[in-house]
Amino acid sequence: MTELLLERGGVATDDHTTHPWTLSEIVSGAVIGGLRFFDFRGYHELNREQQGP
């Protein structure tokens, strides 16, 4: 769905980063700030590590 929406350009945002994601970043699995596009598991892991035990 995301690919269809972005095939003519533009960017997408997700709930876990402030980065505007391009289609090529999403498709390639690019990592920005330690996270991939809509990486909810990675987001929770990063936040758990920052909060400590």
mmCIF entry with sequence, helices, sheets and N, C-alpha, C, O atoms, coordinates in Angstrom:
data_MODEL
# 
_entry.id   MODEL 
# 
_entity.id                         1 
_entity.type                       polymer 
_entity.pdbx_number_of_molecules   1 
# 
_entity_poly.entity_id                      1 
_entity_poly.type                           'polypeptide(L)' 
_entity_poly.nstd_linkage                   no 
_entity_poly.nstd_monomer                   no 
_entity_poly.pdbx_seq_one_letter_code       MTELLLERGGVATDDHTTHPWTLSEIVSGAVIGGLRFFDFRGYHELNREQQGP 
_entity_poly.pdbx_seq_one_letter_code_can   MTELLLERGGVATDDHTTHPWTLSEIVSGAVIGGLRFFDFRGYHELNREQQGP 
_entity_poly.pdbx_strand_id                 A 
# 
loop_
_entity_poly_seq.entity_id 
_entity_poly_seq.num 
_entity_poly_seq.mon_id 
_entity_poly_seq.hetero 
1 1  MET n 
1 2  THR n 
1 3  GLU n 
1 4  LEU n 
1 5  LEU n 
1 6  LEU n 
1 7  GLU n 
1 8  ARG n 
1 9  GLY n 
1 10 GLY n 
1 11 VAL n 
1 12 ALA n 
1 13 THR n 
1 14 ASP n 
1 15 ASP n 
1 16 HIS n 
1 17 THR n 
1 18 THR n 
1 19 HIS n 
1 20 PRO n 
1 21 TRP n 
1 22 THR n 
1 23 LEU n 
1 24 SER n 
1 25 GLU n 
1 26 ILE n 
1 27 VAL n 
1 28 SER n 
1 29 GLY n 
1 30 ALA n 
1 31 VAL n 
1 32 ILE n 
1 33 GLY n 
1 34 GLY n 
1 35 LEU n 
1 36 ARG n 
1 37 PHE n 
1 38 PHE n 
1 39 ASP n 
1 40 PHE n 
1 41 ARG n 
1 42 GLY n 
1 43 TYR n 
1 44 HIS n 
1 45 GLU n 
1 46 LEU n 
1 47 ASN n 
1 48 ARG n 
1 49 GLU n 
1 50 GLN n 
1 51 GLN n 
1 52 GLY n 
1 53 PRO n 
# 
_struct_asym.id          A 
_struct_asym.entity_id   1 
# 
loop_
_struct_conf.conf_type_id 
_struct_conf.id 
_struct_conf.pdbx_PDB_helix_id 
_struct_conf.beg_label_comp_id 
_struct_conf.beg_label_asym_id 
_struct_conf.beg_label_seq_id 
_struct_conf.pdbx_beg_PDB_ins_code 
_struct_conf.end_label_comp_id 
_struct_conf.end_label_asym_id 
_struct_conf.end_label_seq_id 
_struct_conf.pdbx_end_PDB_ins_code 
_struct_conf.beg_auth_comp_id 
_struct_conf.beg_auth_asym_id 
_struct_conf.beg_auth_seq_id 
_struct_conf.end_auth_comp_id 
_struct_conf.end_auth_asym_id 
_struct_conf.end_auth_seq_id 
_struct_conf.pdbx_PDB_helix_class 
_struct_conf.details 
_struct_conf.pdbx_PDB_helix_length 
HELX_P HELX_P1 AA1 THR A 2  ? LEU A 6  ? THR A 2  LEU A 6  1 ? 5  
HELX_P HELX_P2 AA2 LEU A 23 ? SER A 28 ? LEU A 23 SER A 28 1 ? 6  
HELX_P HELX_P3 AA3 PHE A 40 ? GLN A 51 ? PHE A 40 GLN A 51 1 ? 12 
# 
_struct_conf_type.id          HELX_P 
_struct_conf_type.criteria    ? 
_struct_conf_type.reference   ? 
# 
loop_
_atom_site.group_PDB 
_atom_site.id 
_atom_site.type_symbol 
_atom_site.label_atom_id 
_atom_site.label_alt_id 
_atom_site.label_comp_id 
_atom_site.label_asym_id 
_atom_site.label_entity_id 
_atom_site.label_seq_id 
_atom_site.pdbx_PDB_ins_code 
_atom_site.Cartn_x 
_atom_site.Cartn_y 
_atom_site.Cartn_z 
_atom_site.occupancy 
_atom_site.B_iso_or_equiv 
_atom_site.pdbx_formal_charge 
_atom_site.auth_seq_id 
_atom_site.auth_comp_id 
_atom_site.auth_asym_id 
_atom_site.auth_atom_id 
_atom_site.pdbx_PDB_model_num 
ATOM 1   N N  . MET A 1 1  ? 0.826  -1.187 0.000  1.00 0.00 ? 1  MET A N  1 
ATOM 2   C CA . MET A 1 1  ? 0.000  0.000  0.000  1.00 0.00 ? 1  MET A CA 1 
ATOM 3   C C  . MET A 1 1  ? 0.874  1.255  0.000  1.00 0.00 ? 1  MET A C  1 
ATOM 4   O O  . MET A 1 1  ? 0.631  2.184  -0.771 1.00 0.00 ? 1  MET A O  1 
ATOM 5   N N  . THR A 1 2  ? 1.882  1.281  0.859  1.00 0.00 ? 2  THR A N  1 
ATOM 6   C CA . THR A 1 2  ? 2.769  2.444  0.925  1.00 0.00 ? 2  THR A CA 1 
ATOM 7   C C  . THR A 1 2  ? 3.444  2.678  -0.408 1.00 0.00 ? 2  THR A C  1 
ATOM 8   O O  . THR A 1 2  ? 3.561  3.816  -0.861 1.00 0.00 ? 2  THR A O  1 
ATOM 9   N N  . GLU A 1 3  ? 3.891  1.597  -1.039 1.00 0.00 ? 3  GLU A N  1 
ATOM 10  C CA . GLU A 1 3  ? 4.566  1.721  -2.333 1.00 0.00 ? 3  GLU A CA 1 
ATOM 11  C C  . GLU A 1 3  ? 3.641  2.348  -3.370 1.00 0.00 ? 3  GLU A C  1 
ATOM 12  O O  . GLU A 1 3  ? 4.062  3.212  -4.139 1.00 0.00 ? 3  GLU A O  1 
ATOM 13  N N  . LEU A 1 4  ? 2.415  1.925  -3.391 1.00 0.00 ? 4  LEU A N  1 
ATOM 14  C CA . LEU A 1 4  ? 1.442  2.475  -4.334 1.00 0.00 ? 4  LEU A CA 1 
ATOM 15  C C  . LEU A 1 4  ? 1.254  3.980  -4.102 1.00 0.00 ? 4  LEU A C  1 
ATOM 16  O O  . LEU A 1 4  ? 1.192  4.756  -5.056 1.00 0.00 ? 4  LEU A O  1 
ATOM 17  N N  . LEU A 1 5  ? 1.165  4.378  -2.852 1.00 0.00 ? 5  LEU A N  1 
ATOM 18  C CA . LEU A 1 5  ? 0.952  5.783  -2.537 1.00 0.00 ? 5  LEU A CA 1 
ATOM 19  C C  . LEU A 1 5  ? 2.163  6.655  -2.861 1.00 0.00 ? 5  LEU A C  1 
ATOM 20  O O  . LEU A 1 5  ? 2.009  7.829  -3.198 1.00 0.00 ? 5  LEU A O  1 
ATOM 21  N N  . LEU A 1 6  ? 3.372  6.085  -2.760 1.00 0.00 ? 6  LEU A N  1 
ATOM 22  C CA . LEU A 1 6  ? 4.583  6.874  -2.951 1.00 0.00 ? 6  LEU A CA 1 
ATOM 23  C C  . LEU A 1 6  ? 5.234  6.698  -4.316 1.00 0.00 ? 6  LEU A C  1 
ATOM 24  O O  . LEU A 1 6  ? 6.294  7.273  -4.563 1.00 0.00 ? 6  LEU A O  1 
ATOM 25  N N  . GLU A 1 7  ? 4.640  5.930  -5.194 1.00 0.00 ? 7  GLU A N  1 
ATOM 26  C CA . GLU A 1 7  ? 5.301  5.628  -6.467 1.00 0.00 ? 7  GLU A CA 1 
ATOM 27  C C  . GLU A 1 7  ? 5.567  6.866  -7.318 1.00 0.00 ? 7  GLU A C  1 
ATOM 28  O O  . GLU A 1 7  ? 6.454  6.837  -8.171 1.00 0.00 ? 7  GLU A O  1 
ATOM 29  N N  . ARG A 1 8  ? 4.838  7.931  -7.115 1.00 0.00 ? 8  ARG A N  1 
ATOM 30  C CA . ARG A 1 8  ? 5.055  9.163  -7.881 1.00 0.00 ? 8  ARG A CA 1 
ATOM 31  C C  . ARG A 1 8  ? 5.808  10.222 -7.086 1.00 0.00 ? 8  ARG A C  1 
ATOM 32  O O  . ARG A 1 8  ? 5.850  11.385 -7.486 1.00 0.00 ? 8  ARG A O  1 
ATOM 33  N N  . GLY A 1 9  ? 6.398  9.829  -5.969 1.00 0.00 ? 9  GLY A N  1 
ATOM 34  C CA . GLY A 1 9  ? 7.158  10.770 -5.144 1.00 0.00 ? 9  GLY A CA 1 
ATOM 35  C C  . GLY A 1 9  ? 6.489  10.998 -3.813 1.00 0.00 ? 9  GLY A C  1 
ATOM 36  O O  . GLY A 1 9  ? 5.476  10.379 -3.487 1.00 0.00 ? 9  GLY A O  1 
ATOM 37  N N  . GLY A 1 10 ? 7.064  11.880 -3.066 1.00 0.00 ? 10 GLY A N  1 
ATOM 38  C CA . GLY A 1 10 ? 6.530  12.189 -1.753 1.00 0.00 ? 10 GLY A CA 1 
ATOM 39  C C  . GLY A 1 10 ? 7.228  11.384 -0.675 1.00 0.00 ? 10 GLY A C  1 
ATOM 40  O O  . GLY A 1 10 ? 8.195  10.668 -0.935 1.00 0.00 ? 10 GLY A O  1 
ATOM 41  N N  . VAL A 1 11 ? 6.726  11.515 0.528  1.00 0.00 ? 11 VAL A N  1 
ATOM 42  C CA . VAL A 1 11 ? 7.298  10.825 1.679  1.00 0.00 ? 11 VAL A CA 1 
ATOM 43  C C  . VAL A 1 11 ? 6.177  10.288 2.563  1.00 0.00 ? 11 VAL A C  1 
ATOM 44  O O  . VAL A 1 11 ? 5.016  10.681 2.451  1.00 0.00 ? 11 VAL A O  1 
ATOM 45  N N  . ALA A 1 12 ? 6.571  9.376  3.443  1.00 0.00 ? 12 ALA A N  1 
ATOM 46  C CA . ALA A 1 12 ? 5.636  8.826  4.425  1.00 0.00 ? 12 ALA A CA 1 
ATOM 47  C C  . ALA A 1 12 ? 6.230  9.028  5.810  1.00 0.00 ? 12 ALA A C  1 
ATOM 48  O O  . ALA A 1 12 ? 7.450  9.077  5.969  1.00 0.00 ? 12 ALA A O  1 
ATOM 49  N N  . THR A 1 13 ? 5.375  9.145  6.799  1.00 0.00 ? 13 THR A N  1 
ATOM 50  C CA . THR A 1 13 ? 5.828  9.235  8.180  1.00 0.00 ? 13 THR A CA 1 
ATOM 51  C C  . THR A 1 13 ? 5.222  8.072  8.957  1.00 0.00 ? 13 THR A C  1 
ATOM 52  O O  . THR A 1 13 ? 4.216  7.488  8.556  1.00 0.00 ? 13 THR A O  1 
ATOM 53  N N  . ASP A 1 14 ? 5.858  7.756  10.070 1.00 0.00 ? 14 ASP A N  1 
ATOM 54  C CA . ASP A 1 14 ? 5.311  6.715  10.927 1.00 0.00 ? 14 ASP A CA 1 
ATOM 55  C C  . ASP A 1 14 ? 5.204  7.233  12.356 1.00 0.00 ? 14 ASP A C  1 
ATOM 56  O O  . ASP A 1 14 ? 5.549  8.382  12.632 1.00 0.00 ? 14 ASP A O  1 
ATOM 57  N N  . ASP A 1 15 ? 4.731  6.393  13.253 1.00 0.00 ? 15 ASP A N  1 
ATOM 58  C CA . ASP A 1 15 ? 4.509  6.804  14.639 1.00 0.00 ? 15 ASP A CA 1 
ATOM 59  C C  . ASP A 1 15 ? 5.764  6.730  15.494 1.00 0.00 ? 15 ASP A C  1 
ATOM 60  O O  . ASP A 1 15 ? 5.737  7.127  16.658 1.00 0.00 ? 15 ASP A O  1 
ATOM 61  N N  . HIS A 1 16 ? 6.868  6.227  14.937 1.00 0.00 ? 16 HIS A N  1 
ATOM 62  C CA . HIS A 1 16 ? 8.029  5.930  15.768 1.00 0.00 ? 16 HIS A CA 1 
ATOM 63  C C  . HIS A 1 16 ? 9.246  6.795  15.486 1.00 0.00 ? 16 HIS A C  1 
ATOM 64  O O  . HIS A 1 16 ? 10.208 6.757  16.253 1.00 0.00 ? 16 HIS A O  1 
ATOM 65  N N  . THR A 1 17 ? 9.234  7.575  14.410 1.00 0.00 ? 17 THR A N  1 
ATOM 66  C CA . THR A 1 17 ? 10.342 8.462  14.085 1.00 0.00 ? 17 THR A CA 1 
ATOM 67  C C  . THR A 1 17 ? 9.787  9.796  13.588 1.00 0.00 ? 17 THR A C  1 
ATOM 68  O O  . THR A 1 17 ? 8.602  9.919  13.275 1.00 0.00 ? 17 THR A O  1 
ATOM 69  N N  . THR A 1 18 ? 10.654 10.770 13.526 1.00 0.00 ? 18 THR A N  1 
ATOM 70  C CA . THR A 1 18 ? 10.267 12.053 12.933 1.00 0.00 ? 18 THR A CA 1 
ATOM 71  C C  . THR A 1 18 ? 10.804 12.171 11.515 1.00 0.00 ? 18 THR A C  1 
ATOM 72  O O  . THR A 1 18 ? 10.642 13.204 10.865 1.00 0.00 ? 18 THR A O  1 
ATOM 73  N N  . HIS A 1 19 ? 11.442 11.109 11.038 1.00 0.00 ? 19 HIS A N  1 
ATOM 74  C CA . HIS A 1 19 ? 12.053 11.108 9.708  1.00 0.00 ? 19 HIS A CA 1 
ATOM 75  C C  . HIS A 1 19 ? 10.990 10.971 8.612  1.00 0.00 ? 19 HIS A C  1 
ATOM 76  O O  . HIS A 1 19 ? 10.112 10.115 8.716  1.00 0.00 ? 19 HIS A O  1 
ATOM 77  N N  . PRO A 1 20 ? 11.055 11.802 7.564  1.00 0.00 ? 20 PRO A N  1 
ATOM 78  C CA . PRO A 1 20 ? 10.161 11.620 6.414  1.00 0.00 ? 20 PRO A CA 1 
ATOM 79  C C  . PRO A 1 20 ? 10.753 10.543 5.488  1.00 0.00 ? 20 PRO A C  1 
ATOM 80  O O  . PRO A 1 20 ? 11.790 10.777 4.869  1.00 0.00 ? 20 PRO A O  1 
ATOM 81  N N  . TRP A 1 21 ? 10.128 9.404  5.388  1.00 0.00 ? 21 TRP A N  1 
ATOM 82  C CA . TRP A 1 21 ? 10.645 8.234  4.666  1.00 0.00 ? 21 TRP A CA 1 
ATOM 83  C C  . TRP A 1 21 ? 10.295 8.295  3.185  1.00 0.00 ? 21 TRP A C  1 
ATOM 84  O O  . TRP A 1 21 ? 9.144  8.527  2.815  1.00 0.00 ? 21 TRP A O  1 
ATOM 85  N N  . THR A 1 22 ? 11.309 8.083  2.339  1.00 0.00 ? 22 THR A N  1 
ATOM 86  C CA . THR A 1 22 ? 11.068 7.980  0.898  1.00 0.00 ? 22 THR A CA 1 
ATOM 87  C C  . THR A 1 22 ? 10.777 6.523  0.555  1.00 0.00 ? 22 THR A C  1 
ATOM 88  O O  . THR A 1 22 ? 11.053 5.623  1.348  1.00 0.00 ? 22 THR A O  1 
ATOM 89  N N  . LEU A 1 23 ? 10.232 6.306  -0.604 1.00 0.00 ? 23 LEU A N  1 
ATOM 90  C CA . LEU A 1 23 ? 9.931  4.941  -1.034 1.00 0.00 ? 23 LEU A CA 1 
ATOM 91  C C  . LEU A 1 23 ? 11.200 4.095  -1.086 1.00 0.00 ? 23 LEU A C  1 
ATOM 92  O O  . LEU A 1 23 ? 11.192 2.946  -0.644 1.00 0.00 ? 23 LEU A O  1 
ATOM 93  N N  . SER A 1 24 ? 12.285 4.642  -1.616 1.00 0.00 ? 24 SER A N  1 
ATOM 94  C CA . SER A 1 24 ? 13.512 3.851  -1.717 1.00 0.00 ? 24 SER A CA 1 
ATOM 95  C C  . SER A 1 24 ? 14.051 3.472  -0.341 1.00 0.00 ? 24 SER A C  1 
ATOM 96  O O  . SER A 1 24 ? 14.598 2.380  -0.183 1.00 0.00 ? 24 SER A O  1 
ATOM 97  N N  . GLU A 1 25 ? 13.912 4.341  0.657  1.00 0.00 ? 25 GLU A N  1 
ATOM 98  C CA . GLU A 1 25 ? 14.340 4.002  2.019  1.00 0.00 ? 25 GLU A CA 1 
ATOM 99  C C  . GLU A 1 25 ? 13.489 2.883  2.600  1.00 0.00 ? 25 GLU A C  1 
ATOM 100 O O  . GLU A 1 25 ? 14.012 1.973  3.243  1.00 0.00 ? 25 GLU A O  1 
ATOM 101 N N  . ILE A 1 26 ? 12.202 2.945  2.380  1.00 0.00 ? 26 ILE A N  1 
ATOM 102 C CA . ILE A 1 26 ? 11.290 1.929  2.916  1.00 0.00 ? 26 ILE A CA 1 
ATOM 103 C C  . ILE A 1 26 ? 11.567 0.579  2.272  1.00 0.00 ? 26 ILE A C  1 
ATOM 104 O O  . ILE A 1 26 ? 11.703 -0.428 2.967  1.00 0.00 ? 26 ILE A O  1 
ATOM 105 N N  . VAL A 1 27 ? 11.651 0.555  0.950  1.00 0.00 ? 27 VAL A N  1 
ATOM 106 C CA . VAL A 1 27 ? 11.847 -0.695 0.216  1.00 0.00 ? 27 VAL A CA 1 
ATOM 107 C C  . VAL A 1 27 ? 13.208 -1.322 0.535  1.00 0.00 ? 27 VAL A C  1 
ATOM 108 O O  . VAL A 1 27 ? 13.320 -2.544 0.627  1.00 0.00 ? 27 VAL A O  1 
ATOM 109 N N  . SER A 1 28 ? 14.233 -0.497 0.703  1.00 0.00 ? 28 SER A N  1 
ATOM 110 C CA . SER A 1 28 ? 15.573 -1.029 0.958  1.00 0.00 ? 28 SER A CA 1 
ATOM 111 C C  . SER A 1 28 ? 15.784 -1.443 2.407  1.00 0.00 ? 28 SER A C  1 
ATOM 112 O O  . SER A 1 28 ? 16.776 -2.096 2.729  1.00 0.00 ? 28 SER A O  1 
ATOM 113 N N  . GLY A 1 29 ? 14.854 -1.068 3.282  1.00 0.00 ? 29 GLY A N  1 
ATOM 114 C CA . GLY A 1 29 ? 15.016 -1.393 4.695  1.00 0.00 ? 29 GLY A CA 1 
ATOM 115 C C  . GLY A 1 29 ? 16.022 -0.494 5.388  1.00 0.00 ? 29 GLY A C  1 
ATOM 116 O O  . GLY A 1 29 ? 16.671 -0.904 6.351  1.00 0.00 ? 29 GLY A O  1 
ATOM 117 N N  . ALA A 1 30 ? 16.154 0.729  4.903  1.00 0.00 ? 30 ALA A N  1 
ATOM 118 C CA . ALA A 1 30 ? 17.110 1.683  5.478  1.00 0.00 ? 30 ALA A CA 1 
ATOM 119 C C  . ALA A 1 30 ? 16.865 1.849  6.977  1.00 0.00 ? 30 ALA A C  1 
ATOM 120 O O  . ALA A 1 30 ? 15.730 1.778  7.447  1.00 0.00 ? 30 ALA A O  1 
ATOM 121 N N  . VAL A 1 31 ? 17.937 2.069  7.704  1.00 0.00 ? 31 VAL A N  1 
ATOM 122 C CA . VAL A 1 31 ? 17.867 2.293  9.148  1.00 0.00 ? 31 VAL A CA 1 
ATOM 123 C C  . VAL A 1 31 ? 18.256 3.746  9.422  1.00 0.00 ? 31 VAL A C  1 
ATOM 124 O O  . VAL A 1 31 ? 19.358 4.178  9.086  1.00 0.00 ? 31 VAL A O  1 
ATOM 125 N N  . ILE A 1 32 ? 17.348 4.484  10.029 1.00 0.00 ? 32 ILE A N  1 
ATOM 126 C CA . ILE A 1 32 ? 17.573 5.882  10.386 1.00 0.00 ? 32 ILE A CA 1 
ATOM 127 C C  . ILE A 1 32 ? 17.363 6.003  11.897 1.00 0.00 ? 32 ILE A C  1 
ATOM 128 O O  . ILE A 1 32 ? 16.298 5.660  12.411 1.00 0.00 ? 32 ILE A O  1 
ATOM 129 N N  . GLY A 1 33 ? 18.365 6.482  12.589 1.00 0.00 ? 33 GLY A N  1 
ATOM 130 C CA . GLY A 1 33 ? 18.238 6.621  14.041 1.00 0.00 ? 33 GLY A CA 1 
ATOM 131 C C  . GLY A 1 33 ? 18.022 5.297  14.747 1.00 0.00 ? 33 GLY A C  1 
ATOM 132 O O  . GLY A 1 33 ? 17.413 5.250  15.815 1.00 0.00 ? 33 GLY A O  1 
ATOM 133 N N  . GLY A 1 34 ? 18.520 4.220  14.153 1.00 0.00 ? 34 GLY A N  1 
ATOM 134 C CA . GLY A 1 34 ? 18.377 2.900  14.760 1.00 0.00 ? 34 GLY A CA 1 
ATOM 135 C C  . GLY A 1 34 ? 17.087 2.177  14.429 1.00 0.00 ? 34 GLY A C  1 
ATOM 136 O O  . GLY A 1 34 ? 16.842 1.084  14.940 1.00 0.00 ? 34 GLY A O  1 
ATOM 137 N N  . LEU A 1 35 ? 16.255 2.771  13.577 1.00 0.00 ? 35 LEU A N  1 
ATOM 138 C CA . LEU A 1 35 ? 14.948 2.177  13.268 1.00 0.00 ? 35 LEU A CA 1 
ATOM 139 C C  . LEU A 1 35 ? 14.694 2.111  11.771 1.00 0.00 ? 35 LEU A C  1 
ATOM 140 O O  . LEU A 1 35 ? 15.181 2.944  11.006 1.00 0.00 ? 35 LEU A O  1 
ATOM 141 N N  . ARG A 1 36 ? 13.931 1.114  11.369 1.00 0.00 ? 36 ARG A N  1 
ATOM 142 C CA . ARG A 1 36 ? 13.403 1.029  10.015 1.00 0.00 ? 36 ARG A CA 1 
ATOM 143 C C  . ARG A 1 36 ? 12.015 1.663  10.001 1.00 0.00 ? 36 ARG A C  1 
ATOM 144 O O  . ARG A 1 36 ? 11.478 2.021  11.050 1.00 0.00 ? 36 ARG A O  1 
ATOM 145 N N  . PHE A 1 37 ? 11.443 1.798  8.821  1.00 0.00 ? 37 PHE A N  1 
ATOM 146 C CA . PHE A 1 37 ? 10.100 2.359  8.697  1.00 0.00 ? 37 PHE A CA 1 
ATOM 147 C C  . PHE A 1 37 ? 9.102  1.513  9.483  1.00 0.00 ? 37 PHE A C  1 
ATOM 148 O O  . PHE A 1 37 ? 9.053  0.294  9.318  1.00 0.00 ? 37 PHE A O  1 
ATOM 149 N N  . PHE A 1 38 ? 8.327  2.142  10.315 1.00 0.00 ? 38 PHE A N  1 
ATOM 150 C CA . PHE A 1 38 ? 7.287  1.522  11.140 1.00 0.00 ? 38 PHE A CA 1 
ATOM 151 C C  . PHE A 1 38 ? 7.830  0.339  11.943 1.00 0.00 ? 38 PHE A C  1 
ATOM 152 O O  . PHE A 1 38 ? 7.220  -0.728 12.004 1.00 0.00 ? 38 PHE A O  1 
ATOM 153 N N  . ASP A 1 39 ? 8.980  0.557  12.547 1.00 0.00 ? 39 ASP A N  1 
ATOM 154 C CA . ASP A 1 39 ? 9.685  -0.478 13.318 1.00 0.00 ? 39 ASP A CA 1 
ATOM 155 C C  . ASP A 1 39 ? 9.239  -0.423 14.775 1.00 0.00 ? 39 ASP A C  1 
ATOM 156 O O  . ASP A 1 39 ? 9.991  0.025  15.640 1.00 0.00 ? 39 ASP A O  1 
ATOM 157 N N  . PHE A 1 40 ? 8.012  -0.881 15.048 1.00 0.00 ? 40 PHE A N  1 
ATOM 158 C CA . PHE A 1 40 ? 7.479  -0.786 16.404 1.00 0.00 ? 40 PHE A CA 1 
ATOM 159 C C  . PHE A 1 40 ? 8.275  -1.621 17.389 1.00 0.00 ? 40 PHE A C  1 
ATOM 160 O O  . PHE A 1 40 ? 8.461  -1.212 18.535 1.00 0.00 ? 40 PHE A O  1 
ATOM 161 N N  . ARG A 1 41 ? 8.745  -2.779 16.966 1.00 0.00 ? 41 ARG A N  1 
ATOM 162 C CA . ARG A 1 41 ? 9.550  -3.607 17.879 1.00 0.00 ? 41 ARG A CA 1 
ATOM 163 C C  . ARG A 1 41 ? 10.874 -2.932 18.210 1.00 0.00 ? 41 ARG A C  1 
ATOM 164 O O  . ARG A 1 41 ? 11.275 -2.882 19.373 1.00 0.00 ? 41 ARG A O  1 
ATOM 165 N N  . GLY A 1 42 ? 11.552 -2.414 17.195 1.00 0.00 ? 42 GLY A N  1 
ATOM 166 C CA . GLY A 1 42 ? 12.811 -1.707 17.413 1.00 0.00 ? 42 GLY A CA 1 
ATOM 167 C C  . GLY A 1 42 ? 12.624 -0.481 18.286 1.00 0.00 ? 42 GLY A C  1 
ATOM 168 O O  . GLY A 1 42 ? 13.467 -0.180 19.131 1.00 0.00 ? 42 GLY A O  1 
ATOM 169 N N  . TYR A 1 43 ? 11.529 0.224  18.084 1.00 0.00 ? 43 TYR A N  1 
ATOM 170 C CA . TYR A 1 43 ? 11.228 1.407  18.885 1.00 0.00 ? 43 TYR A CA 1 
ATOM 171 C C  . TYR A 1 43 ? 11.099 1.046  20.359 1.00 0.00 ? 43 TYR A C  1 
ATOM 172 O O  . TYR A 1 43 ? 11.659 1.720  21.223 1.00 0.00 ? 43 TYR A O  1 
ATOM 173 N N  . HIS A 1 44 ? 10.365 -0.011 20.636 1.00 0.00 ? 44 HIS A N  1 
ATOM 174 C CA . HIS A 1 44 ? 10.169 -0.424 22.030 1.00 0.00 ? 44 HIS A CA 1 
ATOM 175 C C  . HIS A 1 44 ? 11.467 -0.953 22.641 1.00 0.00 ? 44 HIS A C  1 
ATOM 176 O O  . HIS A 1 44 ? 11.723 -0.751 23.828 1.00 0.00 ? 44 HIS A O  1 
ATOM 177 N N  . GLU A 1 45 ? 12.278 -1.623 21.839 1.00 0.00 ? 45 GLU A N  1 
ATOM 178 C CA . GLU A 1 45 ? 13.581 -2.086 22.330 1.00 0.00 ? 45 GLU A CA 1 
ATOM 179 C C  . GLU A 1 45 ? 14.479 -0.896 22.664 1.00 0.00 ? 45 GLU A C  1 
ATOM 180 O O  . GLU A 1 45 ? 15.123 -0.889 23.713 1.00 0.00 ? 45 GLU A O  1 
ATOM 181 N N  . LEU A 1 46 ? 14.530 0.103  21.792 1.00 0.00 ? 46 LEU A N  1 
ATOM 182 C CA . LEU A 1 46 ? 15.350 1.285  22.055 1.00 0.00 ? 46 LEU A CA 1 
ATOM 183 C C  . LEU A 1 46 ? 14.887 2.017  23.314 1.00 0.00 ? 46 LEU A C  1 
ATOM 184 O O  . LEU A 1 46 ? 15.705 2.460  24.120 1.00 0.00 ? 46 LEU A O  1 
ATOM 185 N N  . ASN A 1 47 ? 13.594 2.139  23.470 1.00 0.00 ? 47 ASN A N  1 
ATOM 186 C CA . ASN A 1 47 ? 13.068 2.846  24.637 1.00 0.00 ? 47 ASN A CA 1 
ATOM 187 C C  . ASN A 1 47 ? 13.257 2.058  25.917 1.00 0.00 ? 47 ASN A C  1 
ATOM 188 O O  . ASN A 1 47 ? 13.478 2.646  26.975 1.00 0.00 ? 47 ASN A O  1 
ATOM 189 N N  . ARG A 1 48 ? 13.177 0.750  25.844 1.00 0.00 ? 48 ARG A N  1 
ATOM 190 C CA . ARG A 1 48 ? 13.407 -0.087 27.013 1.00 0.00 ? 48 ARG A CA 1 
ATOM 191 C C  . ARG A 1 48 ? 14.872 0.045  27.458 1.00 0.00 ? 48 ARG A C  1 
ATOM 192 O O  . ARG A 1 48 ? 15.148 0.127  28.655 1.00 0.00 ? 48 ARG A O  1 
ATOM 193 N N  . GLU A 1 49 ? 15.805 0.064  26.505 1.00 0.00 ? 49 GLU A N  1 
ATOM 194 C CA . GLU A 1 49 ? 17.227 0.195  26.815 1.00 0.00 ? 49 GLU A CA 1 
ATOM 195 C C  . GLU A 1 49 ? 17.522 1.562  27.431 1.00 0.00 ? 49 GLU A C  1 
ATOM 196 O O  . GLU A 1 49 ? 18.355 1.661  28.332 1.00 0.00 ? 49 GLU A O  1 
ATOM 197 N N  . GLN A 1 50 ? 16.859 2.607  26.965 1.00 0.00 ? 50 GLN A N  1 
ATOM 198 C CA . GLN A 1 50 ? 17.107 3.952  27.473 1.00 0.00 ? 50 GLN A CA 1 
ATOM 199 C C  . GLN A 1 50 ? 16.541 4.129  28.873 1.00 0.00 ? 50 GLN A C  1 
ATOM 200 O O  . GLN A 1 50 ? 17.080 4.904  29.663 1.00 0.00 ? 50 GLN A O  1 
ATOM 201 N N  . GLN A 1 51 ? 15.465 3.424  29.189 1.00 0.00 ? 51 GLN A N  1 
ATOM 202 C CA . GLN A 1 51 ? 14.834 3.544  30.504 1.00 0.00 ? 51 GLN A CA 1 
ATOM 203 C C  . GLN A 1 51 ? 15.571 2.745  31.570 1.00 0.00 ? 51 GLN A C  1 
ATOM 204 O O  . GLN A 1 51 ? 15.468 3.043  32.760 1.00 0.00 ? 51 GLN A O  1 
ATOM 205 N N  . GLY A 1 52 ? 16.312 1.734  31.142 1.00 0.00 ? 52 GLY A N  1 
ATOM 206 C CA . GLY A 1 52 ? 17.044 0.898  32.099 1.00 0.00 ? 52 GLY A CA 1 
ATOM 207 C C  . GLY A 1 52 ? 16.133 -0.117 32.761 1.00 0.00 ? 52 GLY A C  1 
ATOM 208 O O  . GLY A 1 52 ? 14.954 -0.224 32.424 1.00 0.00 ? 52 GLY A O  1 
ATOM 209 N N  . PRO A 1 53 ? 16.702 -0.876 33.726 1.00 0.00 ? 53 PRO A N  1 
ATOM 210 C CA . PRO A 1 53 ? 15.901 -1.921 34.393 1.00 0.00 ? 53 PRO A CA 1 
ATOM 211 C C  . PRO A 1 53 ? 14.831 -1.379 35.298 1.00 0.00 ? 53 PRO A C  1 
ATOM 212 O O  . PRO A 1 53 ? 14.094 -2.150 35.913 1.00 0.00 ? 53 PRO A O  1 
# 
